[in-house]
């Protein structure tokens, strides 16, 4: 029993920059699939009242409270809930990755999840340096991870074994 944490640590690896970029792209596409029709409906309804077809500016969500909710609140709530209940967004799940507490390896608390999400804004302000930091840091932590005391991990791949090979 005493060595189970050590074995657990040996089985995991930190997830690097490019894998996390891929996970973010998957998450972005999924959010667009959900939010674009909602924005189209909202912008279409508003454009119909003035007799036109919604243009790109209207679809970008610059305007109503409903658009603000779809563009900002919906993604924030979805991501935070995925981190709390699944320890990963769909993109990270696709890679077998999990976001966990950096000290204990436990799932995130709601406070950590919210702080990590807000930390993205801190990470992107100086030319996305806080996100690029994932590629530099030994534990593959971006600034948002450091702020919330989180790491992104996944199981190490098993080496291939060929029993008939000598």
LINZITA-V240472 format. One record per pair of residues at least 24 apart in sequence whose C-alpha atoms are under 7 Angstrom apart, sorted by the first residue. I is the first residue (numbers start at 1). J is the second residue. D is the distance in Angstrom with one decimal. If there is no record, write none. Layout:
i->I j->J d->D
i->I j->J d->D
This chain:
i->11 j->155 d->5.6
i->11 j->156 d->5.5
i->12 j->153 d->6.2
i->12 j->154 d->5.4
i->12 j->155 d->4.4
i->12 j->156 d->5.2
i->13 j->153 d->5.4
i->13 j->154 d->5.6
i->13 j->155 d->6.1
i->13 j->156 d->5.7
i->14 j->139 d->6.2
i->14 j->140 d->6.1
i->14 j->152 d->5.8
i->14 j->153 d->4.5
i->14 j->154 d->6.6
i->15 j->140 d->6.6
i->15 j->152 d->5.7
i->15 j->153 d->5.3
i->15 j->154 d->6.6
i->16 j->134 d->6.6
i->16 j->135 d->6.3
i->16 j->140 d->5.7
i->17 j->134 d->5.4
i->17 j->135 d->5.0
i->23 j->91 d->4.0
i->23 j->92 d->5.2
i->24 j->91 d->6.3
i->26 j->91 d->5.1
i->27 j->89 d->7.0
i->27 j->90 d->6.3
i->27 j->91 d->5.2
i->31 j->75 d->6.9
i->35 j->70 d->6.3
i->39 j->67 d->6.5
i->80 j->113 d->5.6
i->80 j->114 d->6.3
i->83 j->108 d->6.9
i->83 j->113 d->6.4
i->84 j->108 d->5.8
i->84 j->109 d->6.6
i->84 j->110 d->6.2
i->84 j->113 d->6.7
i->96 j->154 d->5.7
i->97 j->152 d->6.4
i->97 j->153 d->5.4
i->97 j->154 d->4.4
i->98 j->152 d->5.5
i->98 j->153 d->5.4
i->98 j->154 d->6.3
i->99 j->150 d->6.6
i->99 j->151 d->5.7
i->99 j->152 d->4.5
i->99 j->153 d->6.6
i->100 j->150 d->5.5
i->100 j->151 d->5.6
i->100 j->152 d->6.4
i->101 j->149 d->6.1
i->101 j->150 d->4.5
i->101 j->151 d->6.4
i->102 j->149 d->5.3
i->102 j->150 d->4.4
i->102 j->151 d->5.2
i->112 j->148 d->5.2
i->115 j->148 d->5.6
i->116 j->144 d->5.1
i->116 j->145 d->6.2
i->116 j->147 d->6.8
i->116 j->148 d->5.1
i->119 j->143 d->6.9
i->119 j->144 d->4.1
i->119 j->147 d->6.5
i->120 j->144 d->5.4
